[in-house]
Amino acid sequence: MNLLLLTSVTAVLSGFFIFLLIKYADKLGFVDVPNERSAHSKVMPRSAGIGFMFAVLLTPLLLDVSFFLEYYYVFLAISVILLAGVLDDKFEVSPKVKFIFIFIATVMLYVHDIHIDSLGSYFGFELTIPHFLIFIFTFFAIAGFTNALNLMDGLDGLAGSIALVMFLSFFAIGWLYNDVLMINLSALFIGALTAFLFFNWNPAKIFMGDSGSLSLGFSIALLSIQSLHYVQPTAVLFLLALPIFDTFIVMRRRIQRGLSPFEADKTHLHHLLYKVKLHVKFTTIMLICMQVTFSIMGYQMHDADNTLTLILFVVFFYIFLSLFDERLRYRQKDKKTKPKHS
């Protein structure tokens, strides 16, 4: 398949469908009403994910039906997640319902041998997942990252740009090892997201909605699992670093405060970094640069020793945990205001 044609057609279709969604979002009921956690102050069109995902699903049918039929289960699983996102955008379904959709989609992948069965070798010992736990582990890994990317969708252009960096990384790995699924699926998303970001870059004309963020998160998780045929598991952590850091850091802080780890708040990395300059583009570009750096590291370490790579990842996690800790500011204030004893 001609990759340039594949990417270009996807981009054109994505842009066309998103344009229609912007025009008819109000009539279709796909609008985002701001709340206390929103970065915008007016009602905005959303569910651009419907537009760019339709482009991803339609382009292979137009250009290479054989590829679509060979990997029909991949496109079917992605369609299931897209449906969950559309229902959430329209009716705000519960997290439990979304997990059911992710469960169904994971089953579709699992029966076609897309699953996680090993966590790599450490100190000469292979950490193999017991057979009866393979599906459970794969499901929670996919569900966890799908939700993690969804949580990154908080500023104009952020989630789309982070996802684009990841798809470029998986395209490079697919190209290096001649994996047709990784190459073509990544190319489809690269084209679709390029068009989407034209409309979503600050100031955004439309948001991706859960139809977009859930579909992107699931598709990246899928490619991550596929990449394990060629890449060390710990290197994949770097390819997915920012959403992983964001999710675990936020959940850890909520638990420390005695809150539910799933309770929504404004303590994500993009919220905290935005407070530095109160500038959306600055925040988005800084986070994109961070993910690009991690992606390059992950690509360079794709066949490195898992033990050393994991240690390095933990070090970065600790650095992020310390840098993006709001409590440090209050501790400093407390020290300054605390009365001195003679």
Secondary structure as GFF3:
##gff-version 3
##sequence-region A 1 342
A	DSSP	alpha_helix	3	28	.	.	.	ID=ss1
A	DSSP	beta_strand	31	32	.	.	.	ID=ss2
A	DSSP	beta_strand	44	45	.	.	.	ID=ss3
A	DSSP	alpha_helix	48	63	.	.	.	ID=ss4
A	DSSP	alpha_helix	65	70	.	.	.	ID=ss5
A	DSSP	alpha_helix	72	91	.	.	.	ID=ss6
A	DSSP	alpha_helix	95	110	.	.	.	ID=ss7
A	DSSP	beta_strand	118	122	.	.	.	ID=ss8
A	DSSP	beta_strand	125	128	.	.	.	ID=ss9
A	DSSP	three_ten_helix	131	133	.	.	.	ID=ss10
A	DSSP	alpha_helix	134	151	.	.	.	ID=ss11
A	DSSP	alpha_helix	158	177	.	.	.	ID=ss12
A	DSSP	alpha_helix	180	200	.	.	.	ID=ss13
A	DSSP	alpha_helix	209	227	.	.	.	ID=ss14
A	DSSP	alpha_helix	233	239	.	.	.	ID=ss15
A	DSSP	alpha_helix	241	256	.	.	.	ID=ss16
A	DSSP	alpha_helix	269	277	.	.	.	ID=ss17
A	DSSP	alpha_helix	280	300	.	.	.	ID=ss18
A	DSSP	alpha_helix	306	323	.	.	.	ID=ss19
A	DSSP	alpha_helix	327	337	.	.	.	ID=ss20
###
